[in-house]
Amino acid sequence: GDHGTAVAASGADDPESIQRLVGDIFFPISEEMNIIQSLVMSWRMIREEKTMVEEIFVDGSPSGHMLRALSFPFRMHEYLGRLGKMVAAVRKAVIFDAKRREMLDRRAAMAVTFNSFMSVLSQPAISTTILVSIPETMALAETWRTLLSLDELKVPVSNLILNKIHDRDGTSKTCCPFCNERIQNEASIIAETEARARARNLAFTRVPLLAREIHGIPALVSLGRQLLDQGRDACPEITTKASLF
């Protein structure tokens, strides 16, 4: 940001500014670091032990922590490139203590591994991202923000699943004015969402609000198969009834 640019331009003769800049940049907050470390450790284990893995699932919420964590290697590359000469000068001047230099080296090495993982995410032939949302304005705003962030990271998105959709036929027969109004509002949100998804060439899937929670692995597998069987070109509304689960 502006602060980083201003400090970088000031040169390597301002130890306090350098310490503040490096502290802000290279040490993500704990929530982001937990995501980064878990992905890096898993990826290293798979590569170093040559583990045969057919599929890897990364399940996360579209929070700011997750999106900033995914941008970690790109930010590291950007800042290291911008501050390369400064960091070299800092090392020679021994402005950093040994512990801080070691931590900086570890973060840089971690960024290299994480970048390898992100390079897989950016290949549509072997990787995809599926966004799951619900038909509510705030939730969908976060979903579209996530989509734009993933675009910036060159991470392909193939599907948008809209979950917890009310049964229009069943609810419209009730005498609940609130329910009927909710259905009408929901219908317009769904129509707009589907249009935006189609414009982005995203496979669009509707999942109904079931009468009760899905319990057990077999039930989840069954619902998952129905989602997968729809394919990218044909995505009709899932009509699975809660009684099956």
N, C-alpha and C positions, 0 to 999 in steps of 0.2 A: 504494500500500500504506500501512501505518501510518506508515512513515517520511515519505512524501510528504505525508500529511495533517497530521502534526505540524509539519512545516516550513512548510506553507502557512499554518497557523494562527498562526505566530509573527510574521507581518507582513513588511514589506519592509525592515526596518531591520537585518537580519542578513545581510550580504553573503556570508559564508562558507556559510551554510545555503542561500541562494538559488543560489549557484554550484554547490554539491553537488547540489541538487535538479534544476536544469536540466541539469547534466552527466549525471545518471542517466537522465533522461527523454527528452531530445530527441536523443540521439546513440546510436542502436542500435549493437550490436557489429558487427564487420565482416561476419560471415556473413549477418546479417539485412540489413545495408545493401546488400550485393551483390545480394540478391534484390529489394529495394525499388527500387534504382537501375535494374536491368535491366528490370523491369516498367514503371517510370515512363518510361524512355527509349523503350521500344517503343510504349507507349500514346500518348505525345506525338507520335511520328513518324506513327503511324496517323491521329491526329486533325488535326494541323497540316498534313500533306501530303495529307489527304483520300484516303488510300490505300484502294482497294476491297479489302476483306478479307472473305471469306465465313466463314471459321472461324479461330479462334485457339486453340491448344493450349498450356496451361501444365502442364508435367510437373514434378512435384516429389515429394520423399519427405515422409511425415507426421512430420517432425522438429519439435522445439521451435522451431528457427530459422525454418522455413517458417511455422508457425502464428503465431509472434510477428510475423513480417513482415507477414502478412495482417491482423493487428490494428493495424498501425502507424497508419493514418489515424484509427481510432477512439480510440486512445490519445492521439494528438496533439490531437484535438478535445476530448477530456475534460480533458486537462491545460491546454490553452490557455484553455478556459472557466473552469476552477477558478482559474487563476493570471493571468487577464487583467489585473486591477488591479495585481497584484504586478509583472508584466512591464512595465507602463506606468511604474510607480514606479522600477523598475530602470533603464529607459531614461533617465528624467529625471535619475537620480542618476549615470548613466554608470558604473555598477558593472561592466557588461560592457565589454570592449574592442571595438573596431570589428570585428575578425575574428570574435569570438564572436557578436556581434549579427547579422552577415551570415550566419553559419552557421545561426543560429536561424531567420532569415527564409527561407533556402533550404529548411530542413526543413519549415517550415510550408507553403511553396509546393508542395513535393514531396508533402506529405500531401493537399493539395487535388487534385492530379492522381491520386494513388493512390486517393483516395476515389471519384473518377469511375470508375476501373477497377473498384473493388469494387462500385460500384452496378450495373454490368453483371453481375458474378458473382451478384448477389442476385436477378436476374430469371429465374425458371424458364422463361419463354417463349423466352429467347434464350441461356440459359447453363445448364450442368449440371456436376456434379462426379462423377467415377467413381472409386471407391476400389478399389484392387487389393491383395489380401493373399494369404497362403499359409496352409494349414491347420495352423498352429502357435500354441500358446497365447500366447506373448509377442508375436508379430506381430499377432495379432488383437486383443490388448489395446491395442496402439498404434493399430490401425485404429478401434476403438470410441472411443478417446480423441480421435482426429482428428474423428470424426463429431460428437461433442459440442462440440468447439471450433468446427467449421463451423456448427453450429446457433446458437451464441452470436453468430457473425458474420453470421447470416442468409444463409448461402450454401447453396443447395439441393444435395442429393446425391440422385442418381437410381439409381445402379447400384453393386453390389458384385460384383467379380469375384474368385473364389477360384482362384488359380493353382497349378500344380505338384501336382495331385491324382493320386495313384497309381491305376493301373488295377486295380480290385478283382478282376476276372475273371482278369487275367493274373498278378497277384502271388499270388493265393490258390492257384494251382496249383503254386507253387514249394515247395521243401523248406526254406525259410529261416524259422525260427521268429521271428527278429527282424522280417523283412518282414511276416509275417502279423500280428504284434502291432502293428506300426506301422500297418497298414491298419485294424485294429480301432479303435485309438485315433483315427486320422484320421477314420474314419466317424462317430464320436460328435461330434467337433469340428465336422465339416461339417454334421451334422444340427442342432446347436445354433446354428451360425452362420446357416444358412438360415432357421431359425425366427425368429431376431432380425431378419434382413434383411426377411423377409415382414411382420413386425410393424411395421417402419418403412416399409413400402410401397416397398422397394428391389428393383429387378430383380436377381435373383441368377443368376450365371453360373458354371459350373464349367469350368475349363480343365485338361486332363490334363497330367501330367508327360510330356513327349515324350522319346523315346529319345536325341535329340541336339538340339543347338542349332539354332534357326531362323536360316538365313543368307540374306541378300539381301532387297531391297525387295519383289520379287514374292511371296515367301513370307509376309512380314509383311502385305502387302496382302490376300492370300488369307485369312489367319487373321483379320484385322480385319473383312473382309466377312462372315465367318461369325458373328462376334460381333454386328455391327450388324444382320444379317438376322434375328436372333432376336427383336428388339423387346423392349418392356417387359413384355408380357403373357405371352409364351412364351419361356422361357429354359431349354431342354433342355441336357443335358450335351453339350459339343462332342466329337465322336468322330473328329476329324481325326487321321489316323495320321502318324507321323513320316516315313514313306516319301514323303509328298507334298512334303516340304520338303528 
